[in-house]
């Protein structure tokens, strides 16, 4: 039976004698907002399960202090989005043991879900019915409460099994490096400064039009964050491309061409018109152009790079996807710059053979 925690003093009392290793998970909603809305924090403390309600007004300081303690290990599964949700409650983790990452280093496969990992290692089948539940409703149903508790109750056993496998395979150091990298990315999370790179449909546009598209996308990101609404509600990709390809002459035309964008209200529409009509500054023309679709020769090079990754992965008995994603190979070929995601232990394995394949 899990404890329900919604008062500041109860939260403080709960965490006073927290162990050095504990399990954590979150439930959050991200339907009509830019930022995730933290709805629940589940914590496992030496066999005690508690469900913390962030919506009840409790002071998160005791939890923040626990998570920020580098002497304690926080065990989570696939923590990426949870870290973003926790940040909205002023909580950041100092030391992470991510069981999904650990499973990949342990030879169990990349990207394993929590239910599959629990079933594989512990022989326990978990319910999936509440995966897409409304976690902001109050009170939560008995089924929701049970599902939430199950998300942390098995973390200690997973931690024990996976720690032993990491030690046996000698990958503890690489695993810790990847967990630390995940935490650093969450801590330094910043908006994409080159969002136009994803708009392959505009690769043939003149540089000035690509620069305008980049300006529009940067405005969309900043404004969506400010008003806390999803980017597509403000301006979806199709409208961003259309308006950047042919800027509207006036406010009436902009209003007509953006019908249906439910978060694009009067104030935002006026801002957008200024973004579309203002002359480009010289520094705005200094940006990474949108990459074209790869040529047959480039596809051949990427294939050869993937073969290098596959051989290395087989040699060290790790999943190819853990070692290097295809997008990093494409980035290396396009920019000739070593991807930041391949620094650390991956660089020593991949740098020389991959760079040798780059054309002169």
C-alpha positions in Angstrom: 0.0 0.0 0.0 1.5 3.3 -1.1 1.4 6.5 1.1 -0.3 9.6 -0.4 1.8 12.7 0.2 0.4 16.2 -0.4 1.5 18.3 2.5 4.9 19.9 3.0 5.5 18.6 6.5 4.6 15.0 5.4 7.0 15.2 2.5 9.8 16.5 4.8 9.1 13.7 7.3 9.0 11.1 4.5 12.4 12.0 3.2 14.3 12.6 6.5 15.7 9.0 6.7 15.9 8.3 2.9 18.4 5.6 2.0 21.4 6.1 -0.2 19.7 4.4 -3.1 16.0 4.9 -4.0 13.6 4.5 -6.9 11.8 7.3 -8.6 9.3 7.9 -11.4 6.9 10.6 -12.5 3.6 10.9 -14.2 3.0 14.0 -16.3 0.6 15.4 -18.9 1.6 17.2 -22.1 -1.5 17.6 -24.2 -2.2 21.3 -24.3 1.0 22.8 -22.9 4.6 23.4 -24.1 6.1 22.3 -20.8 5.1 19.0 -19.2 2.6 19.3 -16.3 4.0 17.3 -13.4 1.1 15.3 -12.0 2.7 12.7 -9.7 6.1 11.7 -8.3 6.4 8.1 -7.2 9.3 7.2 -4.8 10.6 3.9 -3.4 12.5 4.2 -0.1 13.9 0.9 1.2 10.6 -0.9 0.6 8.2 2.0 1.4 6.3 3.4 -1.6 5.0 6.9 -1.5 3.0 8.9 -4.1 3.7 12.6 -4.0 1.1 15.1 -5.3 2.9 18.1 -6.9 -0.5 19.7 -7.6 -1.4 20.2 -4.0 1.0 23.0 -3.2 3.6 21.2 -1.2 7.1 22.8 -1.0 9.3 20.6 -3.2 12.5 21.7 -1.3 12.9 18.4 0.6 12.7 16.3 -2.6 15.0 18.7 -4.4 17.6 18.4 -1.7 17.4 14.6 -1.8 17.8 14.5 -5.5 20.6 16.9 -5.6 22.7 14.9 -3.1 25.6 13.3 -5.0 26.0 10.7 -2.3 22.7 9.2 -3.2 21.7 7.2 -6.2 18.4 7.8 -7.9 17.2 4.7 -9.8 14.8 5.5 -12.7 13.8 3.9 -16.0 14.2 5.9 -19.2 14.5 9.1 -17.3 14.8 11.7 -20.1 11.3 13.1 -20.1 11.0 12.6 -16.3 14.0 14.9 -15.8 12.2 17.6 -17.8 9.0 17.2 -15.8 10.9 17.3 -12.5 12.6 20.5 -13.6 9.2 22.2 -13.6 9.1 21.5 -9.8 12.7 22.9 -9.3 14.1 19.4 -8.9 17.3 18.1 -10.6 19.1 14.8 -10.0 22.8 14.6 -9.2 23.4 10.9 -9.6 21.3 8.7 -11.8 21.1 4.9 -12.4 18.9 4.6 -15.5 17.7 1.0 -15.8 17.0 1.3 -19.6 20.5 2.4 -20.3 21.8 -0.2 -17.9 19.9 -2.9 -19.7 21.6 -2.0 -23.0 25.1 -2.2 -21.4 24.0 -5.5 -19.7 23.4 -7.1 -23.1 19.6 -7.2 -22.8 18.9 -4.9 -25.7 18.5 -1.2 -26.4 15.4 0.8 -25.6 13.7 -1.8 -23.5 10.4 -0.7 -21.8 9.9 -1.0 -18.1 7.3 -3.7 -18.4 9.4 -5.8 -20.7 12.5 -5.4 -18.5 10.6 -6.4 -15.3 9.1 -9.4 -17.1 12.5 -10.5 -18.5 14.5 -10.1 -15.3 12.0 -10.6 -12.6 9.2 -12.7 -14.2 6.5 -10.2 -13.2 3.8 -9.1 -15.7 2.8 -5.5 -15.1 -0.5 -3.9 -16.1 -0.5 -1.4 -19.0 -4.1 -0.1 -18.9 -3.2 3.3 -17.3 -0.4 4.2 -19.6 -2.4 7.0 -21.2 -4.4 7.9 -18.2 -5.4 11.4 -17.0 -2.9 11.8 -14.2 -4.1 15.3 -13.2 -7.6 14.1 -12.1 -8.2 14.0 -8.4 -8.8 11.7 -6.8 -6.9 9.1 -8.7 -8.6 5.8 -9.2 -7.4 2.6 -7.4 -6.2 1.4 -10.8 -4.1 4.5 -11.3 -2.7 4.3 -7.8 -1.7 0.7 -8.3 -0.1 1.4 -11.7 1.8 4.3 -10.3 3.2 2.3 -7.4 4.2 -0.6 -9.7 6.4 1.8 -11.7 8.8 2.1 -8.7 8.2 -1.1 -6.6 10.5 -3.2 -8.8 13.3 -0.7 -9.3 15.4 -2.0 -6.4 15.4 -5.5 -7.8 16.3 -4.2 -11.3 19.1 -2.1 -9.8 20.5 -5.2 -8.1 20.3 -7.4 -11.2 21.7 -4.8 -13.6 24.5 -3.7 -11.3 25.7 -7.3 -11.1 25.6 -7.7 -14.9 27.4 -4.4 -15.5 30.2 -5.5 -13.1 30.5 -8.9 -14.8 30.7 -7.3 -18.3 33.0 -4.5 -17.2 30.8 -1.7 -18.5 30.1 0.2 -15.3 32.3 3.2 -16.2 30.8 3.6 -19.7 27.3 3.3 -18.2 27.9 5.9 -15.5 29.3 8.2 -18.2 26.1 7.9 -20.3 23.9 8.5 -17.2 26.0 11.6 -16.4 25.7 12.8 -20.0 21.9 12.4 -19.8 21.8 14.5 -16.6 24.0 17.2 -18.2 21.8 17.4 -21.3 18.8 17.9 -19.0 20.6 20.6 -17.0 21.7 22.5 -20.0 18.6 22.0 -22.1 18.3 24.9 -24.4 16.1 25.6 -27.5 17.4 24.3 -30.8 19.3 27.2 -32.3 19.1 25.7 -35.8 15.5 24.4 -36.1 15.4 24.9 -39.9 17.7 21.9 -40.2 14.7 19.6 -39.8 12.8 21.2 -42.6 14.2 19.2 -45.5 11.4 20.4 -47.8 13.1 23.9 -47.8 16.6 22.6 -48.7 16.4 24.2 -52.2 15.2 27.6 -51.0 17.5 30.7 -51.4 19.6 31.4 -48.4 17.5 34.5 -47.5 14.3 32.4 -47.4 16.0 29.7 -45.2 17.1 32.5 -42.9 13.5 33.8 -42.6 12.3 30.3 -41.9 14.8 30.0 -39.2 13.7 33.3 -37.7 10.1 32.2 -37.8 10.9 28.8 -36.1 13.0 30.5 -33.4 10.1 32.9 -32.7 7.7 30.0 -32.6 9.8 28.2 -30.0 10.3 31.2 -27.8 6.6 32.2 -28.0 5.3 28.7 -27.4 7.5 28.5 -24.3 6.3 31.9 -23.0 2.6 31.2 -23.4 3.1 27.5 -22.5 1.2 26.1 -25.5 2.3 23.4 -28.0 4.3 24.7 -30.9 1.8 23.3 -33.5 -1.1 25.1 -31.8 0.8 28.4 -32.3 2.1 27.6 -35.8 2.4 24.2 -37.3 5.2 23.3 -39.7 3.1 23.6 -42.9 2.1 27.2 -42.0 5.7 28.1 -41.0 6.9 26.9 -44.4 4.1 28.6 -46.3 4.5 32.0 -44.6 8.3 31.9 -44.9 8.1 31.0 -48.6 5.7 33.9 -49.3 5.3 36.5 -46.5 1.9 38.0 -46.1 1.4 41.6 -47.2 -0.6 42.7 -44.2 -2.4 41.6 -41.0 -5.6 40.6 -42.8 -3.8 38.3 -45.1 -1.9 36.7 -42.2 -5.1 36.2 -40.3 -6.7 34.5 -43.4 -3.7 32.2 -44.0 -3.4 31.1 -40.4 -7.0 30.2 -39.7 -7.2 27.2 -37.3 -4.0 28.0 -35.4 -5.7 28.0 -32.0 -2.9 29.5 -29.9 -2.2 32.3 -32.5 -4.1 35.1 -30.9 -4.1 38.8 -31.8 -0.9 39.7 -29.9 1.0 36.7 -31.2 -0.2 37.4 -34.8 1.0 41.0 -34.6 4.4 39.7 -33.4 4.6 37.2 -36.2 3.7 39.7 -38.9 6.7 41.8 -37.7 8.9 38.7 -37.7 7.9 38.0 -41.3 8.2 41.5 -42.6 11.4 42.9 -40.9 14.5 43.0 -43.1 17.1 40.3 -42.4 20.2 41.5 -40.5 23.6 40.4 -41.8 24.2 38.1 -38.8 20.9 36.2 -39.6 22.4 35.0 -42.8 25.1 33.2 -40.9 23.5 29.8 -40.1 23.7 26.1 -41.0 21.9 25.7 -44.3 19.2 23.0 -44.5 20.8 19.7 -45.8 19.7 18.3 -49.0 18.7 14.7 -49.4 21.9 12.6 -49.5 23.4 11.9 -53.0 24.0 8.3 -54.0 27.7 8.7 -53.1 26.8 10.1 -49.7 24.4 7.2 -49.1 27.3 4.8 -49.9 29.5 6.6 -47.4 26.9 6.4 -44.6 26.4 2.7 -45.4 30.1 2.2 -45.0 30.0 4.1 -41.7 27.2 2.0 -40.5 29.2 -1.1 -41.3 32.0 0.3 -39.1 29.6 0.8 -36.2 28.1 -2.6 -36.7 31.5 -4.3 -36.5 32.6 -2.3 -33.4 29.2 -3.1 -31.7 29.7 -6.8 -32.4 33.3 -6.7 -31.1 32.2 -5.2 -27.8 28.8 -7.0 -27.6 26.7 -3.8 -27.4 23.7 -2.7 -29.4 24.5 -0.7 -32.5 21.9 1.9 -31.5 23.7 2.4 -28.1 27.0 2.9 -29.8 26.0 5.3 -32.6 22.7 6.5 -34.2 22.5 7.0 -38.0 21.7 10.7 -37.5 25.1 11.2 -36.0 26.8 9.6 -39.0 24.8 11.8 -41.4 25.7 14.9 -39.3 29.4 13.9 -39.4 29.3 13.6 -43.1 27.4 16.8 -43.7 29.4 19.1 -41.3 32.8 17.3 -41.0 32.5 18.0 -37.3 32.7 15.2 -34.7 29.2 15.0 -33.0 29.1 15.9 -29.3 27.0 12.8 -28.8 30.0 10.6 -29.8 32.5 12.1 -27.4 33.7 10.2 -24.3 34.1 6.4 -24.6 32.6 6.3 -28.1 35.3 8.6 -29.6 38.1 6.1 -28.9 36.1 3.3 -30.7 34.8 5.2 -33.7 36.7 8.4 -34.5 39.6 7.2 -36.6 37.7 4.6 -38.8 34.7 6.9 -39.4 36.8 10.0 -40.2 38.9 7.9 -42.6 35.7 7.4 -44.7 35.0 11.1 -45.1 35.6 12.3 -48.7 38.4 14.9 -49.3 
